[in-house]
Amino acid sequence: MVTRRGFLAGASIFAGASAVTACSSPATPQGAASEGASTSLKGQVVAFDGRHQAGIDTPHQAHLNLVAFSLRAGVDRAGIRRLLRLWTEDARALCAGQTPLGSLEPELATAPANLSITCGFGSRLFDVAGLASQRPEWLHPIPAFYRDQLREEWGEADLVLQICCDDALTLSHATRHMIRAGVDYAATRWVQQGFVNANGVLAKDETPRNLFGQKDGTINPRSDQEFQDVAWIKEGPEWAIDGSCMVVRRIAMNLDTWEELDRGSREVSVGRTLDTGAPLTGTAEFDAADFTATDSVGLPVIDPASHMARSRASEDHPEQKILRRVFNYDLPPDPTSEQLSNAGLVFICFQKNPDLQFTPIQQRLDEQDRLNQWISHIGSAVFFIPPGTNPEDSSADEFWGARLLAD
Ligand code: HEM
């Protein structure tokens, strides 16, 4: 195996040689770019350091590579620290459009295009690091559900990197670089690729659609207060504060049988119209839904078994909310299958505690949800997302997980 730093001793000539020309402005929401979009998009930078890791409250980028890793045998807490220090340094450089130490292709780092790299730790990392007693009590596999069709190939992992970018080439280079940078410590376990609309296609703040044609992401935290309430960990040890929990579900969607439905039935299954995404009791996407409204024969306008009615938080459990940051996948169909597509969602959601948020919502959906006829959960993994880094602030993590992993 090639050891990166040794092999690349002479490569530092490239480091930092290719700083971004344009700007260091905060991420521009998808679609905000207007005239001259391609040139301004090239230089758009999402700030890497901060109270929280980027890639959670960051506006949705067009492309996703979600890469999960297994720690190699023999890697201990000191090894994990070395890995996370070098990964953080390299991710920080890549996200700023700079060439990380050891990059073999410096020209591929020059267009950050809103690149963000978010790191998470799986349950086993705490065991390997000798920190089992510190593991958050919610960091365990999501309980099994009746309808699950989980495949081991999309299962739990020791580490995850959520790499998102508005440019597919920059994303590919950043992904390859991060995998190679960590190769002595961690082996790739799975990669889930996803996409939404290209940057500039949607209007500012317009909700992207999934492959069922639905606007997906309407009800989501938007204000700082909502993010505090839903996504950021606010209690517990210092090293966890301002972190989060990422739940990943890989959900296959059967486009063939979905298309057999008439449009009205498709709308009933979610409780929203397909064109505007408005609740069936309203006219615009963000209108409040009226779950008590009935039609001329006395039936509820929004079916109580619809996805929206089943997934929403109730007054009794206002904490049952999540931040959904989902991407579509569309792979070549299996030639031995009758299906025309192999498509679905890389369903990524963030919260403080999945035992109180994701799991009770999914429990309700598993029991009853009109969408169940066309979807199946085929992968599941849970990660602790450490807080953001700040090398200038001694009370923050210098690199991902620094305070947790300190001796
Ligand atoms: C392929 C699977 C899924 C599809 C196609 C899907 C689609 C949708 C759509 C179209 C909406 C309405 C628009 C919106 O608010 O974004 C929605 C809402 C929602 N979904 Fe899903 N969803 C899926 C899986 C899930 C899962 C697994 C969960 C969590 C366990 C979930 C939780 C929610 C929540 C919390 C809302 C907002 C409910 C509200 O307060 O109105 N969804 N989903």
Residues whose N, C-alpha, C, O or C-beta is under 5 A from the ligand:
A	BS01	HEM	Q214 K215 D216 G217 T218 I219 I251 V270 M308 S311 R312 A313 L345 F358 I361 Q362 I375
